[in-house]
Amino acid sequence: MSPDFDVGRFQDWLAGVSGEPAAVSVTPIRGGGSCEMFRVERLGRSWVLRRAPLVAVSDTAHQVVREAKIIAALADSDVPVPSILAIGDDPEIIGSPFFVMSYVDGEVARRSGLPEPLARVAQTHSRIGEELVDILATLHAVDWRRTVLAELSRPQGFLERQVDRWMAQLESYRFRPLEGVDHVAEWLSANLPPNGDLAVMHGDYKLDNVMWGRYQPPTIVSVLDFEMTTVGDPLVDLAWALNFWPEEGNLIALASPGNPNGIAADQCQSPEHLAQRYAEKSGRDLSYFQWYQAFSAWKLAIVLEGSYAAYMRGVSGNPHHQNFGFVADQLLLRARRYAQ
C-alpha cells in the first residue's frame, strides 16, 4: 500500500529541516484508532511518521505538534520515549500536521493478545502488569514544572472542570441514546474527590499504548500516544489503564487469560493488586479510587463515541472506529458499576 501524500514533497521538506538531503521510502503502518502512522526509511535508519487524521473528530483532537513537544520534553527523563527528528505543522506538506520520530524496535499488544515474544514465556507474565504500573509511576514522578507542559496545560481546577468539559464534548456529536451517561455525570459532580494531585498525565495509558521489547523479562521500551497528555490527576491514568486489564466480565480487556496469546491465568494479577502496587510505588492515596474508576470509563466512552459518531456519519473511514460504539457501551456499563 502506498501513502496517500506526495512522498517527493515530504522528502524535500525533511531534507530542508534536517539539513541532510536523502531519498526516503514511506510505507503505512497498521496502527490504532487515532493518528495515522508511516514507516520512513532514510540514510540507513528507520523512522516513524505520525500524522493527524485528515478529518479530526474535534477542534482540539489529534494535536500532533503538541504531542511531539511533549515527547521531546520527556527525552531526558526515565520514561522510555522515542527521539524527535522533525515536526511539520504545515498541513500542505502531507495533508495534515505530523512529526517524525525514531523507530523503536519492539512489539505492541493488540486485541488478538500479547506479542509472541511475551506470550511464549508464560511464567514471566506477572511482570507485564508490574511493568505497566511501574512505568506509569515513573511518568507521574516527572517534574512537570520543568517541562513544556507547564505552558501547554491548565492544571489549576483540573478535576473540577472535567465533567462539564466532556459533557459539552459529547453534545457536539451525540446521535444515539447512551445508557447512564447523564446519570454518571451527575454522580461524578456530586462526589468529586478532594485535593486531587497533579502530575504528567498520559491521558491514554493502557496495555496497547506501550511497546514491549522482544526479550525477557517483559520490558516496556517505549510509551506511545501522548496526544492526550496534560498536567492532571495521575489517578485518572491508573484507572484508565485498568479499564482494559483482564478481569471477570470485562469484554473489552486486552490479552485476557483463556484467549489465544492471553496472559497466563496464574500470572494475571487482579486490578486491585496492580492499583496497590502503584500506590506503593508512587506513595499516593487511593481512598477515592472508585470515583476515578467511574470517571475514566465514562470519559473514555465519550472520547470513543466521537470517533464512532464520525464513522456513522461517513466522515471517518477508519475501520477501527466501527467497533468503538460497542466499546463505548461497555465502558458506560463499567462506569455505572462504580458510580453508586
Phi and psi in degrees as GROMACS dihedral restraints (atoms count N, CA, C in turn):
[ dihedral_restraints ]
;  ai    aj    ak    al  type     phi  dphi    fc
    3     4     5     6     1   -94.9    20    10
    4     5     6     7     1   150.9    20    10
    6     7     8     9     1   -66.0    20    10
    7     8     9    10     1   155.3    20    10
    9    10    11    12     1   -96.5    20    10
   10    11    12    13     1    32.6    20    10
   12    13    14    15     1  -141.1    20    10
   13    14    15    16     1   169.5    20    10
   15    16    17    18     1   -76.5    20    10
   16    17    18    19     1   102.5    20    10
   18    19    20    21     1   -64.1    20    10
   19    20    21    22     1   -35.7    20    10
   21    22    23    24     1   -62.1    20    10
   22    23    24    25     1   -41.9    20    10
   24    25    26    27     1   -65.3    20    10
   25    26    27    28     1   -42.4    20    10
   27    28    29    30     1   -62.0    20    10
   28    29    30    31     1   -42.6    20    10
   30    31    32    33     1   -59.6    20    10
   31    32    33    34     1   -44.6    20    10
   33    34    35    36     1   -65.0    20    10
   34    35    36    37     1   -41.6    20    10
   36    37    38    39     1   -62.7    20    10
   37    38    39    40     1   -45.2    20    10
   39    40    41    42     1   -65.0    20    10
   40    41    42    43     1   -36.5    20    10
   42    43    44    45     1   -61.6    20    10
   43    44    45    46     1   -40.3    20    10
   45    46    47    48     1   -67.8    20    10
   46    47    48    49     1   -45.0    20    10
   48    49    50    51     1   -77.9    20    10
   49    50    51    52     1   -25.7    20    10
   51    52    53    54     1   -93.1    20    10
   52    53    54    55     1   -18.6    20    10
   54    55    56    57     1    77.1    20    10
   55    56    57    58     1    12.9    20    10
   57    58    59    60     1  -129.7    20    10
   58    59    60    61     1    95.4    20    10
   60    61    62    63     1   -62.3    20    10
   61    62    63    64     1   131.2    20    10
   63    64    65    66     1  -165.3    20    10
   64    65    66    67     1   149.9    20    10
   66    67    68    69     1   -73.4    20    10
   67    68    69    70     1   149.3    20    10
   69    70    71    72     1  -130.0    20    10
   70    71    72    73     1   153.7    20    10
   72    73    74    75     1  -122.2    20    10
   73    74    75    76     1   142.3    20    10
   75    76    77    78     1  -130.9    20    10
   76    77    78    79     1   128.3    20    10
   78    79    80    81     1  -134.0    20    10
   79    80    81    82     1   139.7    20    10
   81    82    83    84     1   -64.0    20    10
   82    83    84    85     1   149.6    20    10
   84    85    86    87     1  -114.3    20    10
   85    86    87    88     1   135.4    20    10
   87    88    89    90     1   -66.7    20    10
   88    89    90    91     1   125.3    20    10
   90    91    92    93     1  -136.2    20    10
   91    92    93    94     1  -155.9    20    10
   93    94    95    96     1   -90.3    20    10
   94    95    96    97     1  -152.9    20    10
   96    97    98    99     1   -99.6    20    10
   97    98    99   100     1    15.4    20    10
   99   100   101   102     1  -117.9    20    10
  100   101   102   103     1  -114.1    20    10
  102   103   104   105     1   -69.7    20    10
  103   104   105   106     1   160.2    20    10
  105   106   107   108     1   -91.6    20    10
  106   107   108   109     1   148.1    20    10
  108   109   110   111     1  -127.1    20    10
  109   110   111   112     1   142.7    20    10
  111   112   113   114     1  -137.8    20    10
  112   113   114   115     1   142.3    20    10
  114   115   116   117     1   -92.4    20    10
  115   116   117   118     1   132.6    20    10
  117   118   119   120     1  -117.5    20    10
  118   119   120   121     1   123.2    20    10
  120   121   122   123     1  -102.9    20    10
  121   122   123   124     1   127.9    20    10
  123   124   125   126     1  -158.7    20    10
  124   125   126   127     1   128.1    20    10
  126   127   128   129     1    52.7    20    10
  127   128   129   130     1    38.5    20    10
  129   130   131   132     1    77.7    20    10
  130   131   132   133     1     7.3    20    10
  132   133   134   135     1  -123.1    20    10
  133   134   135   136     1   155.3    20    10
  135   136   137   138     1  -104.4    20    10
  136   137   138   139     1   138.5    20    10
  138   139   140   141     1  -132.1    20    10
  139   140   141   142     1   167.4    20    10
  141   142   143   144     1  -123.7    20    10
  142   143   144   145     1   127.3    20    10
  144   145   146   147     1   -97.0    20    10
  145   146   147   148     1   124.0    20    10
  147   148   149   150     1  -113.3    20    10
  148   149   150   151     1   117.8    20    10
  150   151   152   153     1  -117.0    20    10
  151   152   153   154     1   138.0    20    10
  153   154   155   156     1   -64.4    20    10
  154   155   156   157     1   149.5    20    10
  156   157   158   159     1   -57.3    20    10
  157   158   159   160     1   146.1    20    10
  159   160   161   162     1   -64.3    20    10
  160   161   162   163     1   -25.7    20    10
  162   163   164   165     1  -123.6    20    10
  163   164   165   166     1   110.3    20    10
  165   166   167   168     1   -82.0    20    10
  166   167   168   169     1   149.1    20    10
  168   169   170   171     1   -70.7    20    10
  169   170   171   172     1   -34.4    20    10
  171   172   173   174     1  -146.6    20    10
  172   173   174   175     1   171.0    20    10
  174   175   176   177     1   -65.2    20    10
  175   176   177   178     1   -27.6    20    10
  177   178   179   180     1   -99.8    20    10
  178   179   180   181     1    -7.7    20    10
  180   181   182   183     1   -76.2    20    10
  181   182   183   184     1   152.2    20    10
  183   184   185   186     1    60.7    20    10
  184   185   186   187     1    44.6    20    10
  186   187   188   189     1   -83.6    20    10
  187   188   189   190     1    82.3    20    10
  189   190   191   192     1   -70.6    20    10
  190   191   192   193     1   -28.8    20    10
  192   193   194   195     1   -64.6    20    10
  193   194   195   196     1   -43.5    20    10
  195   196   197   198     1   -60.7    20    10
  196   197   198   199     1   -43.7    20    10
  198   199   200   201     1   -59.3    20    10
  199   200   201   202     1   -43.1    20    10
  201   202   203   204     1   -62.4    20    10
  202   203   204   205     1   -38.5    20    10
  204   205   206   207     1   -65.3    20    10
  205   206   207   208     1   -36.5    20    10
  207   208   209   210     1   -68.0    20    10
  208   209   210   211     1   -44.9    20    10
  210   211   212   213     1   -59.5    20    10
  211   212   213   214     1   -44.1    20    10
  213   214   215   216     1   -61.3    20    10
  214   215   216   217     1   -37.5    20    10
  216   217   218   219     1   -68.2    20    10
  217   218   219   220     1   -26.3    20    10
  219   220   221   222     1   -88.0    20    10
  220   221   222   223     1    -4.0    20    10
  222   223   224   225     1   -60.7    20    10
  223   224   225   226     1   -29.8    20    10
  225   226   227   228     1   -93.0    20    10
  226   227   228   229     1     5.1    20    10
  228   229   230   231     1   -95.2    20    10
  229   230   231   232     1  -176.3    20    10
  231   232   233   234     1   -87.8    20    10
  232   233   234   235     1     4.7    20    10
  234   235   236   237     1   -82.6    20    10
  235   236   237   238     1   124.9    20    10
  237   238   239   240     1   -72.7    20    10
  238   239   240   241     1   116.2    20    10
  240   241   242   243     1  -139.9    20    10
  241   242   243   244     1   157.6    20    10
  243   244   245   246     1   -74.3    20    10
  244   245   246   247     1   166.9    20    10
  246   247   248   249     1   -92.4    20    10
  247   248   249   250     1   149.6    20    10
  249   250   251   252     1   -97.1    20    10
  250   251   252   253     1   125.5    20    10
  252   253   254   255     1   -90.7    20    10
  253   254   255   256     1   -43.7    20    10
  255   256   257   258     1  -160.0    20    10
  256   257   258   259     1   152.9    20    10
  258   259   260   261     1  -125.1    20    10
  259   260   261   262     1   129.4    20    10
  261   262   263   264     1  -115.8    20    10
  262   263   264   265     1   107.2    20    10
  264   265   266   267     1   -97.0    20    10
  265   266   267   268     1     0.4    20    10
  267   268   269   270     1   -93.8    20    10
  268   269   270   271     1   111.8    20    10
  270   271   272   273     1   -65.5    20    10
  271   272   273   274     1   -13.3    20    10
  273   274   275   276     1   -71.1    20    10
  274   275   276   277     1   -18.5    20    10
  276   277   278   279     1   -69.9    20    10
  277   278   279   280     1   -53.9    20    10
  279   280   281   282     1  -133.7    20    10
  280   281   282   283     1    16.0    20    10
  282   283   284   285     1   109.5    20    10
  283   284   285   286     1   -26.6    20    10
  285   286   287   288     1  -163.8    20    10
  286   287   288   289     1   164.9    20    10
  288   289   290   291     1   -58.7    20    10
  289   290   291   292     1   155.5    20    10
  291   292   293   294     1  -160.6    20    10
  292   293   294   295     1   173.0    20    10
  294   295   296   297     1  -146.8    20    10
  295   296   297   298     1   162.8    20    10
  297   298   299   300     1  -118.6    20    10
  298   299   300   301     1   125.8    20    10
  300   301   302   303     1  -128.8    20    10
  301   302   303   304     1   163.9    20    10
  303   304   305   306     1   -65.2    20    10
  304   305   306   307     1   145.9    20    10
  306   307   308   309     1   -79.1    20    10
  307   308   309   310     1   127.9    20    10
  309   310   311   312     1  -105.7    20    10
  310   311   312   313     1   125.2    20    10
  312   313   314   315     1   -79.5    20    10
  313   314   315   316     1   112.8    20    10
  315   316   317   318     1  -174.4    20    10
  316   317   318   319     1  -171.0    20    10
  318   319   320   321     1  -127.8    20    10
  319   320   321   322     1   151.0    20    10
  321   322   323   324     1  -119.1    20    10
  322   323   324   325     1   134.1    20    10
  324   325   326   327     1   -69.4    20    10
  325   326   327   328     1   140.4    20    10
  327   328   329   330     1  -130.5    20    10
  328   329   330   331     1  -179.8    20    10
  330   331   332   333     1   -56.0    20    10
  331   332   333   334     1   -29.1    20    10
  333   334   335   336     1   -75.8    20    10
  334   335   336   337     1    -9.9    20    10
  336   337   338   339     1   128.1    20    10
  337   338   339   340     1  -167.4    20    10
  339   340   341   342     1   -70.8    20    10
  340   341   342   343     1   150.8    20    10
  342   343   344   345     1   -62.9    20    10
  343   344   345   346     1   151.4    20    10
  345   346   347   348     1   -55.2    20    10
  346   347   348   349     1   -42.7    20    10
  348   349   350   351     1   -60.0    20    10
  349   350   351   352     1   -28.5    20    10
  351   352   353   354     1   -84.6    20    10
  352   353   354   355     1   -43.2    20    10
  354   355   356   357     1   -61.6    20    10
  355   356   357   358     1   -34.1    20    10
  357   358   359   360     1   -76.1    20    10
  358   359   360   361     1   -12.8    20    10
  360   361   362   363     1  -115.7    20    10
  361   362   363   364     1    79.9    20    10
  363   364   365   366     1   -61.8    20    10
  364   365   366   367     1   -30.9    20    10
  366   367   368   369     1   -70.3    20    10
  367   368   369   370     1    -9.1    20    10
  369   370   371   372     1  -105.1    20    10
  370   371   372   373     1     6.4    20    10
  372   373   374   375     1   -65.9    20    10
  373   374   375   376     1   -23.3    20    10
  375   376   377   378     1   -62.9    20    10
  376   377   378   379     1   -25.7    20    10
  378   379   380   381     1   -70.1    20    10
  379   380   381   382     1   -21.2    20    10
  381   382   383   384     1   -62.9    20    10
  382   383   384   385     1   -52.3    20    10
  384   385   386   387     1   -64.8    20    10
  385   386   387   388     1   -39.2    20    10
  387   388   389   390     1   -63.1    20    10
  388   389   390   391     1   -45.1    20    10
  390   391   392   393     1   -63.9    20    10
  391   392   393   394     1   -38.2    20    10
  393   394   395   396     1   -60.4    20    10
  394   395   396   397     1   -47.0    20    10
  396   397   398   399     1   -79.0    20    10
  397   398   399   400     1   -28.8    20    10
  399   400   401   402     1   -66.4    20    10
  400   401   402   403     1   -42.9    20    10
  402   403   404   405     1   -67.9    20    10
  403   404   405   406     1   -34.3    20    10
  405   406   407   408     1   -63.3    20    10
  406   407   408   409     1   -43.7    20    10
  408   409   410   411     1   -62.0    20    10
  409   410   411   412     1   -35.3    20    10
  411   412   413   414     1   -65.0    20    10
  412   413   414   415     1   -44.0    20    10
  414   415   416   417     1   -60.1    20    10
  415   416   417   418     1   -43.5    20    10
  417   418   419   420     1   -71.0    20    10
  418   419   420   421     1   -13.5    20    10
  420   421   422   423     1   -86.8    20    10
  421   422   423   424     1    -9.3    20    10
  423   424   425   426     1   -65.6    20    10
  424   425   426   427     1   135.8    20    10
  426   427   428   429     1   -76.5    20    10
  427   428   429   430     1    98.0    20    10
  429   430   431   432     1   -63.8    20    10
  430   431   432   433     1   -24.9    20    10
  432   433   434   435     1   -65.5    20    10
  433   434   435   436     1   -19.6    20    10
  435   436   437   438     1   -98.6    20    10
  436   437   438   439     1    10.1    20    10
  438   439   440   441     1  -118.8    20    10
  439   440   441   442     1   173.3    20    10
  441   442   443   444     1   -65.4    20    10
  442   443   444   445     1   -16.6    20    10
  444   445   446   447     1   -64.1    20    10
  445   446   447   448     1   -22.5    20    10
  447   448   449   450     1   -62.7    20    10
  448   449   450   451     1   -28.4    20    10
  450   451   452   453     1   -94.9    20    10
  451   452   453   454     1   -26.6    20    10
  453   454   455   456     1   -92.6    20    10
  454   455   456   457     1    -4.9    20    10
  456   457   458   459     1  -122.2    20    10
  457   458   459   460     1   163.9    20    10
  459   460   461   462     1  -122.8    20    10
  460   461   462   463     1    80.7    20    10
  462   463   464   465     1   -69.7    20    10
  463   464   465   466     1   -30.6    20    10
  465   466   467   468     1   -65.1    20    10
  466   467   468   469     1   131.1    20    10
  468   469   470   471     1    68.7    20    10
  469   470   471   472     1    27.7    20    10
  471   472   473   474     1   -56.5    20    10
  472   473   474   475     1   -57.1    20    10
  474   475   476   477     1   -65.6    20    10
  475   476   477   478     1   -38.3    20    10
  477   478   479   480     1   -60.0    20    10
  478   479   480   481     1   -30.8    20    10
  480   481   482   483     1   -97.6    20    10
  481   482   483   484     1    -1.8    20    10
  483   484   485   486     1   -66.6    20    10
  484   485   486   487     1   -46.6    20    10
  486   487   488   489     1   -63.3    20    10
  487   488   489   490     1   -47.9    20    10
  489   490   491   492     1   -62.6    20    10
  490   491   492   493     1   -38.9    20    10
  492   493   494   495     1   -62.7    20    10
  493   494   495   496     1   -46.5    20    10
  495   496   497   498     1   -78.9    20    10
  496   497   498   499     1   -26.5    20    10
  498   499   500   501     1   -67.5    20    10
  499   500   501   502     1   -39.3    20    10
  501   502   503   504     1   -63.7    20    10
  502   503   504   505     1   -38.8    20    10
  504   505   506   507     1   -62.0    20    10
  505   506   507   508     1   -45.2    20    10
  507   508   509   510     1   -61.5    20    10
  508   509   510   511     1   -41.9    20    10
  510   511   512   513     1   -63.8    20    10
  511   512   513   514     1   -21.4    20    10
  513   514   515   516     1   -73.6    20    10
  514   515   516   517     1   -14.9    20    10
  516   517   518   519     1  -143.7    20    10
  517   518   519   520     1    10.2    20    10
  519   520   521   522     1   -61.4    20    10
  520   521   522   523     1   128.9    20    10
  522   523   524   525     1  -138.3    20    10
  523   524   525   526     1    -1.2    20    10
  525   526   527   528     1  -149.3    20    10
  526   527   528   529     1   160.3    20    10
  528   529   530   531     1   -64.4    20    10
  529   530   531   532     1   136.5    20    10
  531   532   533   534     1  -125.5    20    10
  532   533   534   535     1   103.2    20    10
  534   535   536   537     1   -60.4    20    10
  535   536   537   538     1   122.7    20    10
  537   538   539   540     1    85.4    20    10
  538   539   540   541     1    -6.4    20    10
  540   541   542   543     1   -62.7    20    10
  541   542   543   544     1   -38.1    20    10
  543   544   545   546     1   -75.5    20    10
  544   545   546   547     1   -39.4    20    10
  546   547   548   549     1   -62.3    20    10
  547   548   549   550     1   -45.0    20    10
  549   550   551   552     1   -62.5    20    10
  550   551   552   553     1   -39.5    20    10
  552   553   554   555     1   -58.7    20    10
  553   554   555   556     1   -43.3    20    10
  555   556   557   558     1   -64.2    20    10
  556   557   558   559     1   -42.4    20    10
  558   559   560   561     1   -63.8    20    10
  559   560   561   562     1   -42.5    20    10
  561   562   563   564     1   -61.3    20    10
  562   563   564   565     1   -43.8    20    10
  564   565   566   567     1   -64.8    20    10
  565   566   567   568     1   -36.2    20    10
  567   568   569   570     1   -80.5    20    10
  568   569   570   571     1   -14.6    20    10
  570   571   572   573     1  -125.2    20    10
  571   572   573   574     1    31.4    20    10
  573   574   575   576     1   -58.9    20    10
  574   575   576   577     1   128.5    20    10
  576   577   578   579     1   -65.3    20    10
  577   578   579   580     1   147.1    20    10
  579   580   581   582     1   -82.0    20    10
  580   581   582   583     1   148.9    20    10
  582   583   584   585     1    52.8    20    10
  583   584   585   586     1    54.3    20    10
  585   586   587   588     1   -62.7    20    10
  586   587   588   589     1   143.2    20    10
  588   589   590   591     1   -79.2    20    10
  589   590   591   592     1   166.0    20    10
  591   592   593   594     1  -125.3    20    10
  592   593   594   595     1   137.9    20    10
  594   595   596   597     1  -159.9    20    10
  595   596   597   598     1   174.1    20    10
  597   598   599   600     1   -67.4    20    10
  598   599   600   601     1   111.1    20    10
  600   601   602   603     1  -102.9    20    10
  601   602   603   604     1   117.4    20    10
  603   604   605   606     1   -59.5    20    10
  604   605   606   607     1   -47.6    20    10
  606   607   608   609     1    96.3    20    10
  607   608   609   610     1   -19.1    20    10
  609   610   611   612     1  -151.3    20    10
  610   611   612   613     1    43.6    20    10
  612   613   614   615     1   -83.6    20    10
  613   614   615   616     1   121.8    20    10
  615   616   617   618     1  -163.7    20    10
  616   617   618   619     1   175.6    20    10
  618   619   620   621     1   -57.9    20    10
  619   620   621   622     1   -33.8    20    10
  621   622   623   624     1   -96.5    20    10
  622   623   624   625     1    12.2    20    10
  624   625   626   627     1  -113.7    20    10
  625   626   627   628     1    24.8    20    10
  627   628   629   630     1  -131.5    20    10
  628   629   630   631     1   155.7    20    10
  630   631   632   633     1  -110.6    20    10
  631   632   633   634     1   134.0    20    10
  633   634   635   636     1  -103.0    20    10
  634   635   636   637     1   142.4    20    10
  636   637   638   639     1   -67.1    20    10
  637   638   639   640     1   159.5    20    10
  639   640   641   642     1   -89.5    20    10
  640   641   642   643     1    26.6    20    10
  642   643   644   645     1  -137.9    20    10
  643   644   645   646     1   173.3    20    10
  645   646   647   648     1  -108.3    20    10
  646   647   648   649     1   150.4    20    10
  648   649   650   651     1   -73.7    20    10
  649   650   651   652     1   167.3    20    10
  651   652   653   654     1   -54.3    20    10
  652   653   654   655     1   124.0    20    10
  654   655   656   657     1  -137.0    20    10
  655   656   657   658     1   132.2    20    10
  657   658   659   660     1   -80.0    20    10
  658   659   660   661     1   121.3    20    10
  660   661   662   663     1  -100.4    20    10
  661   662   663   664     1   -13.3    20    10
  663   664   665   666     1  -162.5    20    10
  664   665   666   667     1   138.6    20    10
  666   667   668   669     1   -90.7    20    10
  667   668   669   670     1   140.3    20    10
  669   670   671   672     1  -115.1    20    10
  670   671   672   673     1   164.8    20    10
  672   673   674   675     1    57.7    20    10
  673   674   675   676     1    79.7    20    10
  675   676   677   678     1  -100.4    20    10
  676   677   678   679     1    21.4    20    10
  678   679   680   681     1   -70.1    20    10
  679   680   681   682     1   -21.4    20    10
  681   682   683   684     1  -104.3    20    10
  682   683   684   685     1    10.3    20    10
  684   685   686   687     1   -70.1    20    10
  685   686   687   688     1   139.6    20    10
  687   688   689   690     1  -156.2    20    10
  688   689   690   691     1  -175.4    20    10
  690   691   692   693     1   -94.8    20    10
  691   692   693   694     1   116.6    20    10
  693   694   695   696     1  -156.9    20    10
  694   695   696   697     1  -163.7    20    10
  696   697   698   699     1   -81.7    20    10
  697   698   699   700     1   119.6    20    10
  699   700   701   702     1   -64.7    20    10
  700   701   702   703     1   -24.0    20    10
  702   703   704   705     1   -70.6    20    10
  703   704   705   706     1   -18.5    20    10
  705   706   707   708     1   -64.1    20    10
  706   707   708   709     1   -42.2    20    10
  708   709   710   711     1   -59.9    20    10
  709   710   711   712     1   -45.5    20    10
  711   712   713   714     1   -62.4    20    10
  712   713   714   715     1   -47.3    20    10
  714   715   716   717     1   -63.8    20    10
  715   716   717   718     1   -37.4    20    10
  717   718   719   720     1   -60.3    20    10
  718   719   720   721     1   -46.5    20    10
  720   721   722   723     1   -61.9    20    10
  721   722   723   724     1   -36.7    20    10
  723   724   725   726     1   -76.6    20    10
  724   725   726   727     1   -14.2    20    10
  726   727   728   729     1   -56.4    20    10
  727   728   729   730     1   -32.0    20    10
  729   730   731   732     1  -109.8    20    10
  730   731   732   733     1    10.1    20    10
  732   733   734   735     1   -84.2    20    10
  733   734   735   736     1   139.7    20    10
  735   736   737   738     1   -60.3    20    10
  736   737   738   739     1   132.2    20    10
  738   739   740   741     1  -160.2    20    10
  739   740   741   742     1   161.8    20    10
  741   742   743   744     1   -57.8    20    10
  742   743   744   745     1   129.8    20    10
  744   745   746   747     1    87.0    20    10
  745   746   747   748     1    -4.1    20    10
  747   748   749   750     1   -87.3    20    10
  748   749   750   751     1    98.5    20    10
  750   751   752   753     1   -77.8    20    10
  751   752   753   754     1    -9.9    20    10
  753   754   755   756     1  -109.0    20    10
  754   755   756   757     1    10.5    20    10
  756   757   758   759     1   -65.7    20    10
  757   758   759   760     1   151.2    20    10
  759   760   761   762     1   -98.3    20    10
  760   761   762   763     1   138.0    20    10
  762   763   764   765     1    57.5    20    10
  763   764   765   766     1    42.9    20    10
  765   766   767   768     1   -66.5    20    10
  766   767   768   769     1   144.0    20    10
  768   769   770   771     1   -57.1    20    10
  769   770   771   772     1   144.4    20    10
  771   772   773   774     1    94.1    20    10
  772   773   774   775     1   -20.6    20    10
  774   775   776   777     1   -91.0    20    10
  775   776   777   778     1   156.4    20    10
  777   778   779   780     1   -55.0    20    10
  778   779   780   781     1   131.7    20    10
  780   781   782   783     1    60.8    20    10
  781   782   783   784     1    25.7    20    10
  783   784   785   786     1   -81.4    20    10
  784   785   786   787     1   167.6    20    10
  786   787   788   789     1   -65.8    20    10
  787   788   789   790     1   137.4    20    10
  789   790   791   792     1   -59.1    20    10
  790   791   792   793     1   134.5    20    10
  792   793   794   795     1   -57.3    20    10
  793   794   795   796     1   -39.8    20    10
  795   796   797   798     1   -79.9    20    10
  796   797   798   799     1    -1.9    20    10
  798   799   800   801     1  -113.3    20    10
  799   800   801   802     1    -3.0    20    10
  801   802   803   804     1   -92.9    20    10
  802   803   804   805     1   107.3    20    10
  804   805   806   807     1   -71.3    20    10
  805   806   807   808     1   156.7    20    10
  807   808   809   810     1   -73.1    20    10
  808   809   810   811     1   155.7    20    10
  810   811   812   813     1   -55.7    20    10
  811   812   813   814     1   -36.5    20    10
  813   814   815   816     1   -63.6    20    10
  814   815   816   817     1   -38.5    20    10
  816   817   818   819     1   -64.0    20    10
  817   818   819   820     1   -44.1    20    10
  819   820   821   822     1   -68.2    20    10
  820   821   822   823     1   -37.2    20    10
  822   823   824   825     1   -62.7    20    10
  823   824   825   826     1   -41.2    20    10
  825   826   827   828     1   -66.7    20    10
  826   827   828   829     1   -37.6    20    10
  828   829   830   831     1   -62.0    20    10
  829   830   831   832     1   -43.1    20    10
  831   832   833   834     1   -59.7    20    10
  832   833   834   835     1   -43.8    20    10
  834   835   836   837     1   -59.7    20    10
  835   836   837   838     1   -40.6    20    10
  837   838   839   840     1   -68.8    20    10
  838   839   840   841     1   -39.1    20    10
  840   841   842   843     1   -70.6    20    10
  841   842   843   844     1   -37.3    20    10
  843   844   845   846     1   -97.6    20    10
  844   845   846   847     1   -21.2    20    10
  846   847   848   849     1    77.7    20    10
  847   848   849   850     1    14.5    20    10
  849   850   851   852     1   -91.8    20    10
  850   851   852   853     1   149.1    20    10
  852   853   854   855     1   -85.3    20    10
  853   854   855   856     1   130.2    20    10
  855   856   857   858     1  -107.7    20    10
  856   857   858   859     1    25.2    20    10
  858   859   860   861     1   -59.8    20    10
  859   860   861   862     1   -32.5    20    10
  861   862   863   864     1  -107.7    20    10
  862   863   864   865     1    25.8    20    10
  864   865   866   867     1   -65.5    20    10
  865   866   867   868     1   -26.1    20    10
  867   868   869   870     1   -57.9    20    10
  868   869   870   871     1   -38.6    20    10
  870   871   872   873     1   -62.1    20    10
  871   872   873   874     1   -44.4    20    10
  873   874   875   876     1   -65.4    20    10
  874   875   876   877     1   -34.5    20    10
  876   877   878   879     1   -67.0    20    10
  877   878   879   880     1   -41.1    20    10
  879   880   881   882     1   -65.9    20    10
  880   881   882   883     1   -45.6    20    10
  882   883   884   885     1   -64.7    20    10
  883   884   885   886     1   -45.2    20    10
  885   886   887   888     1   -63.1    20    10
  886   887   888   889     1   -41.2    20    10
  888   889   890   891     1   -67.9    20    10
  889   890   891   892     1   -42.1    20    10
  891   892   893   894     1   -62.9    20    10
  892   893   894   895     1   -47.6    20    10
  894   895   896   897     1   -64.0    20    10
  895   896   897   898     1   -45.1    20    10
  897   898   899   900     1   -63.6    20    10
  898   899   900   901     1   -35.7    20    10
  900   901   902   903     1   -59.8    20    10
  901   902   903   904     1   -41.8    20    10
  903   904   905   906     1   -67.8    20    10
  904   905   906   907     1   -40.7    20    10
  906   907   908   909     1   -60.1    20    10
  907   908   909   910     1   -49.0    20    10
  909   910   911   912     1   -69.2    20    10
  910   911   912   913     1   -31.6    20    10
  912   913   914   915     1   -62.1    20    10
  913   914   915   916     1   -32.1    20    10
  915   916   917   918     1   -61.7    20    10
  916   917   918   919     1   -43.5    20    10
  918   919   920   921     1   -69.9    20    10
  919   920   921   922     1   -37.8    20    10
  921   922   923   924     1   -65.1    20    10
  922   923   924   925     1   -41.1    20    10
  924   925   926   927     1   -62.3    20    10
  925   926   927   928     1   -40.6    20    10
  927   928   929   930     1   -64.0    20    10
  928   929   930   931     1   -38.8    20    10
  930   931   932   933     1   -65.7    20    10
  931   932   933   934     1   -44.2    20    10
  933   934   935   936     1   -68.2    20    10
  934   935   936   937     1   -26.6    20    10
  936   937   938   939     1   -82.0    20    10
  937   938   939   940     1    -7.1    20    10
  939   940   941   942     1    82.3    20    10
  940   941   942   943     1    10.1    20    10
  942   943   944   945     1   -82.0    20    10
  943   944   945   946     1   -37.7    20    10
  945   946   947   948     1  -102.1    20    10
  946   947   948   949     1   132.8    20    10
  948   949   950   951     1  -103.4    20    10
  949   950   951   952     1     8.3    20    10
  951   952   953   954     1   -71.2    20    10
  952   953   954   955     1   117.3    20    10
  954   955   956   957     1   -63.4    20    10
  955   956   957   958     1   -24.3    20    10
  957   958   959   960     1   -62.7    20    10
  958   959   960   961     1   -33.1    20    10
  960   961   962   963     1   -66.7    20    10
  961   962   963   964     1   -21.1    20    10
  963   964   965   966     1   -61.6    20    10
  964   965   966   967     1   -31.5    20    10
  966   967   968   969     1   -89.9    20    10
  967   968   969   970     1    -6.5    20    10
  969   970   971   972     1   -69.8    20    10
  970   971   972   973     1   -23.6    20    10
  972   973   974   975     1   -62.9    20    10
  973   974   975   976     1   -45.8    20    10
  975   976   977   978     1   -61.9    20    10
  976   977   978   979     1   -44.4    20    10
  978   979   980   981     1   -63.4    20    10
  979   980   981   982     1   -42.0    20    10
  981   982   983   984     1   -60.2    20    10
  982   983   984   985     1   -42.0    20    10
  984   985   986   987     1   -62.9    20    10
  985   986   987   988     1   -41.5    20    10
  987   988   989   990     1   -66.0    20    10
  988   989   990   991     1   -37.8    20    10
  990   991   992   993     1   -66.4    20    10
  991   992   993   994     1   -38.4    20    10
  993   994   995   996     1   -67.9    20    10
  994   995   996   997     1   -34.5    20    10
  996   997   998   999     1   -60.5    20    10
  997   998   999  1000     1   -42.7    20    10
  999  1000  1001  1002     1   -65.9    20    10
 1000  1001  1002  1003     1   -43.3    20    10
 1002  1003  1004  1005     1   -61.6    20    10
 1003  1004  1005  1006     1   -41.1    20    10
 1005  1006  1007  1008     1   -64.1    20    10
 1006  1007  1008  1009     1   -32.5    20    10
 1008  1009  1010  1011     1   -65.1    20    10
 1009  1010  1011  1012     1   -36.0    20    10
 1011  1012  1013  1014     1   -87.4    20    10
 1012  1013  1014  1015     1   -25.6    20    10
 1014  1015  1016  1017     1   -85.4    20    10
 1015  1016  1017  1018     1    64.4    20    10
